[in-house]
Amino acid sequence: TNIDHIIDKINLVEIAIQSGVLPEGEENDNCYFCRYKYLCIKPEDKKLKIETSPSLVEAAQQYKDAMEAEKVAGDMKSNAIATLLTHAKQNKVDKFKVAGVSFTYHGWKPKNYLDQTTLKAQEPEIYNKYLVSKESDSYSIRRLKE
């Protein structure tokens, strides 16, 4: 019948689970979408080749270092923005210069979470009914010429 091959697969999986071994991986058109594909044991020829060239190792290390530096820089930038923004709001100063940086606080502006242009053009009633807005700080920071 049409279901026999499915029952056979289930039996093979059950036997593999009982023995503590993963069943052999099976490639087909659905593998790309399978959420369990990380569990499959792939044939040896499908594994990635490990490169050991010194220039590639150095490039990979530079890439990892740069990614980490971007993360650290992003955190530093976020902290700096928070400090500058807090100063502007607490002291009610819209514009100021400090250490070669110009900071301008524009006040609160809405951030909309819909594709407004398309939705408004195609479904104006739905657009108006479900528009979600959020107030957020608007500011700009520029490096000044020395």
WOHULIN-V676406 format. One record per residue. PHI is phi in whole degrees, -180 to 180 (none if undefined). Layout:
phi:PHI
phi:PHI
//
This chain:
phi:none
phi:-69
phi:-98
phi:-60
phi:-66
phi:-71
phi:-62
phi:-60
phi:-63
phi:-62
phi:-63
phi:-62
phi:-65
phi:-63
phi:-63
phi:-64
phi:-65
phi:-63
phi:-89
phi:76
phi:-121
phi:-75
phi:-68
phi:-61
phi:-69
phi:-134
phi:-89
phi:-153
phi:-66
phi:-91
phi:-58
phi:-59
phi:-97
phi:-72
phi:-83
phi:-110
phi:-62
phi:-67
phi:-84
phi:-69
phi:-91
phi:-90
phi:-60
phi:-56
phi:-70
phi:-89
phi:-72
phi:-70
phi:-76
phi:-90
phi:-94
phi:-127
phi:-59
phi:-55
phi:-68
phi:-71
phi:-62
phi:-64
phi:-63
phi:-64
phi:-66
phi:-60
phi:-62
phi:-63
phi:-63
phi:-65
phi:-62
phi:-67
phi:-63
phi:-62
phi:-65
phi:-63
phi:-63
phi:-62
phi:-65
phi:-62
phi:-64
phi:-61
phi:-65
phi:-65
phi:-61
phi:-60
phi:-66
phi:-64
phi:-67
phi:-61
phi:-61
phi:-62
phi:-73
phi:-69
phi:-97
phi:50
phi:-114
phi:-78
phi:-136
phi:-159
phi:-116
phi:-158
phi:47
phi:78
phi:-127
phi:-106
phi:-121
phi:-127
phi:-99
phi:-97
phi:91
phi:-87
phi:-136
phi:-73
phi:-115
phi:-98
phi:-108
phi:-131
phi:-76
phi:-62
phi:-60
phi:-69
phi:-63
phi:-64
phi:-72
phi:-94
phi:-139
phi:-61
phi:-68
phi:-66
phi:-55
phi:-68
phi:-72
phi:-113
phi:-63
phi:-113
phi:-118
phi:-138
phi:-76
phi:-150
phi:-71
phi:-120
phi:-155
phi:-139
phi:-132
phi:-129
phi:-82
phi:-94
phi:-72
phi:-74
//
